[in-house]
Amino acid sequence: MARVDQRKRPTDKAFAPEYQGALGSLSVNSSLTDVLAKGVEELRAAEQAGERREMARCGLAVAEACRRLGRVAEADAAWKASYRAARSVDDVGAMAWALWSGGTLARQRGSLALAYRLLRLAADLGERGGDVVVRGYSLAGLAETGRIQGDYQAVGELHEQLLAEARRRGEARHTVWALEGIAQMHRNTGSYDRALALFEEAAATAGGADDRRGRAWALRGIADVVSVRDGDVERALSLLTEAESLCRGMKLSSALAYNHKMRGNVHYRAGQYAQARDTYAQALAEFQEMNEPRGTALSRLGLAKALARLGRNPAETVVELAELRRDLDRIGLRHARDMVDKATAELGVGPLTDVGNPAERAVTR
């Protein structure tokens, strides 16, 4: 079974359990391009040797590197190949890890129903195979899927449970993830002080564990809160610059695009609409290149707001916002849809018309 041996790792440092077998020496901070190159090399060697278990393990690393680099078609092919290899030798743990990768990719692509299905299967297989790590990662994936949909009541308790488990097992990387998820829910419901405290704890924990990816995401969260709560543009941009450096060092394409989207938010809140427009446009191009529907929609929303502030024809803004709301409904992102309605009220445009769906009528809030 493709199980991570936790006994041989420091409990206070972040590790990457998705890098297994011949790739087990890779760090959580390894450049994704390096991970991909090494993964492909070892995968080919395992294929030539007919080592199906090793094919599953190497294929998992290839899938994750491709996913994080925004190469979604290659990621999709890789996790499925990893699953087939694991199934062929009845390696339940490796099957669970492949399904976790596939479910995470599905969420990234906006296929939330598929994400739920694959992640539930992964959690079940992890439990059946006795692999607590993949089970925990799969439950975390389910929690994150619910969180980005805005279903905070349903997944808030699960986030807290996973945080307690991660702390008990000394899993710094998972502790950081849970702290950031809980912080984001507090931020989105207006509890800025609590959100800031949790983001700062996540950043400190990630720094102590040398988890650069986790620290980059936490810095983004801190920047968001100090921007929206305090209006501290200088500090927010400084934090985002530090986070961007970490993202670029590890070739974190998705995290970098979200960093740029947040930079656009900071400029917009400060009334710097031209800078916001340019930064949102940059983020939009990055998300579109990696076929990331959620980031694409959020960047389109920011860009639409900035263009409206810069004098765009209100009728064009209404059309854009109506299309966005329909797209977000299709993906199932409730919180993001609320953001569209708030933007409609903020900009004084509307009512929105659900083009092509006369059975629904927009409401003005």
N, C-alpha and C positions, 0 to 999 in steps of 0.2 A: 504493500500500500504506500502511496506517495504521501508520507506523513513527515511533518517538520519535526526534527529533533530539537526541542527547546532546551534540553539539558546542557547543551554545549555553547550556549550563547549568553552574553551578559544580560541580566534582567533589566538593567537600566538603560539599555541602548535599543534604538529602533532596528528592526530587522525586516527582511522582505521574504515572507514564507512562500510567495509565488515563484521565487527563484529556487529551483530544486535540482536534485541530481548533479550533473556536471556543472550546473550554473549556481550551485548552492553557495559559492564563495562571493557572488556578486552582492553588492551593498544596496540598501534602500536608496542611497544617493548616487548610484551608478548612472552615468549618462544613458538615456534611453537608446540612443543610436549605438552605443557600445553593447548594451544588452541585446539589441536586435541582431547585431552582427555576430556576437558570440552565440546567441540562441540558434540562429540559422546554421552556423558552423557545426554546433554540437548535434542539432537535429539531423543534419545530413549524415553525420557519422553514425548516429543511432539507427537511422534508416538503413544504411549500408550494412550494419552489423545485425540487423533484424531484431534490435532490442526494443520491444514495444513499450515497456514501462518507461524507458528513458526517452522514447519518442514522445510519450504523453507529457513528461516533465518539461522537456525542452520546448515542445509545442506550446505549453502554457506560457512560458516566458516570452516566446515570440508573439503570442496573442496579446499579452499585456503590453509589451513594448509598442506594438502596432496600434493598439487602442489608444494609448496615451500620446502617441505621435499623431493621432488623427487619421491613421490609415485604416479606415473602418472595414473596407472589403477584405483586406488581408487579415485583419484581426478576426473577422467572422469565419474565414476559412481555417485559420489556425486553431481557434478554440474547438471547432467541430472535429478537426483532424486529431487534436489531443484527446477529445472524448472518445472517438472511435478506437484510438490506440489503447486507451485505458480499458475500455469495455472488452476489447479482444482478449485481454489477460485477466479480466474480472478484478481490476484494481479499483475498488470502490472509492478510496481516497482521491485518486487521480481523476476519476470521473466527477467527483464533487468539485474539485478545483476547476476543471474545465467548464462545468456548468456555472460556477460562480463567475468565471471570466465572461462567459456568454451572457449571463444576466446583467452584469455590469455594463457590457457593451450595449445591450438592448436599452438600458436606461439612458445611456449617453446618446443613443440615436432617437430617443423619444418614444420608443416602443415599450410603454410602461407595463401593459398587461403581460407581454412576453417576459419582461424583466422579473415581475412577480413570480411567474410560473417557473422560470429557470432557477431563480434564487431559492424558492421553496424546495425544489428538487435537490438543489445543492446542499441545503441545510439538512434535509432528511438523510441524504447519503452520508454526509459528514457525521451525523449522529449514529447512523447504522455502522459506519466504519470506525467509530471511536476517535475521529480526528477533530479535536475540540477547536483547533485553529480555523479550519475551513468552515466548520459549523458557525463559529463566531463571526467570520468574515461574511458569510452568507446572510446571517441574521442582521448584520450591520447593513448589508446591501438592501435588505427588505425595509429596514428602518429609514435609510436614506431615500429610497424610492417614495415611501410615504411622505417623508418630510418635504421633498421638492414639489410634491403635489399639494402641499399645504394641509395635509391631514395630521395636524400636530397632536390632537387629542389621542389619536390611535397609536402613534409611534413615540410619543414623549416618554412613556414609561419604559418602552423597549430601549430607547437611548440610555436612560438612567441605569437600566439593568446591565447593558453592555459596558457602560463606563465602570460600574462596580466590578464586573468580571475582569475587565482589562487591568484594572488597578490591582486586583487580587493576584492575577497571574504575572504582573510586572511587565505587561505588553505596552511599552511606551507609545508605539505608533498607533495602536488602537485606542489608547487613552486619549491621545491628541485628537483623533477622528471624532470620538464621542463628545469630547468637550466642545469641539467646533460645531458639531451638529446641534447640541443643546443651546449653545450660544446663538446660533443662527435663528433658532425658533424664538428665543427671547428677543432678539433684535427685530424680527419680523412682526412681533406683537407689541413692540414699543417699550419693552423693558431694557432700556439701553444700558443702565448701570450694571445690571446683572450680565448682560451680554458682553460688555467690555471686560468685566472681571474674568469671565470664562475664556474669552479669546486671549487675554493676556496670560492666563494660566496655561492655555494650550501652546502659546508661543514659547513660554519659558520651558515647558516640558519638552517640546520638540527641540529646542536649543540644547537642553541638557542631554538629550538622547541622540543628538546629531541627526535628527530627522529634518532634512532641509525642505523636503516637499511639504511636510506638515507645518513647518514654520512659515513657509511662503503663504499657505492658505490662511494661517492664523493672522499674519501681518495684514493680509487683505481685509480680514474681518475687523481688526482694530481700526484700520484706516476708514472703513465704512462707518463705524460707530462714531469716531471722533469727528468725522465730516458731518454726519446727519445730526448728531447731538450737540456738538460744540461749535460747528462751523470752522474748525481748525484746518484750513486748506493746506497750509504749509506742512503741518505734521502728517496729514493724510498722504500727501504726495510723496513725502520723504519715506514713509513706510512702504508705499507701493513701489518706489524705486528700489528699496532693499529687496522686496519680494521678487521684483522683476529680475534682479541679478541672480537670485537663487533659481528661478524658473529657467533662465537662459543657460545657466551652468549645467543643468540637468536635461535640457531640451524638453521641458514640460510644455508642450504646445497648448494643451487645453487650459492648464492653469495660467499660462501667459495671456491667453485670450481673455479669460475672466479677469485677470489683473487689469488689462487695458479697458475692459468694459467698466470696471470700478473706477478707474481713473476718469473715464468720461462722466460717471456719476458725480465725482467730486467737483469737476469743472462745472457741471450743470448746476449743482446746488449753490455754487459760488457766483452764479450769473455769468460765467465765462463760456458763453454759448458757442462761440466759434471754435474754441479749443475742444469743447465737449463734442461738437459735430465731427470734428476731424478724428477724435479718439474713438468715438462710437463707430465711425465708418471703418477705421482700422480693425477694431474688434470684430465687426460684422464680417469683413472679408476673411478674417482668420477662422471664424466659426463656420462660415460657408465652405471654406476649403476642406475642413475636416468633417463636414456633414453633421454638425452638432445642432439639432433643432432648438433646444432650450436656449443655448447661448445666442443663436441666431435671432430668435424672437425677442430676447431681452435687449440685444443690441439694436434691433430695428425699433423697438419702443423708445429707447434713449435717443436714437437718431431722429425719430419723428418728433419728439418733444423739442430737441435742440433746433431743428429746422423750423418748427412752428414759432419758436421764440425769435428766430432770425427773419421772420416775415413770410414764411411759406403760406400759400393760399389755404385758408381754413378748410375748404372743401377737399383738398388733397389730403390734409391731415385726417379728416373724418374717414375717408376711404382707407387710409393706411391703418388707422386704429381699429376699424371694423374688421379688416382682414386679419390683423394681429389677434384680435379677440377670438375670432373663429379658429385660427390656427392653434391658439392656446387651449381652447376647448377640446380640440381634436387630440392634442397631446395629453390633456388631463391635468394641466398645471393651474390649480385653483388660485393660488396666491398671485401668480403672474397675471391671471385674468383680472383680479381685483386691481392690480397695478394699472392695467389699461383703463379701467373705469375711473380710477382716481386721476389719471392723466387727462381723460376727457373733461372731467370737472375742473381740473387745474388750468387747463388751456382755454376753457370756456367754449369748447366746440361740441358738436353733437346736435341731436341724439345720434347714436351710432345705428346704422342699418346693417342687419345681418344679410349681406348680399347673397342672393341665391337660396335663402332660407326664409320665405315669407311667413312660415308658421311661427317664427320667433320675432319678437319686437324688442328693440333695445330700450333700456331705461336710462334716464338721466339721473346721475347721483350728484 
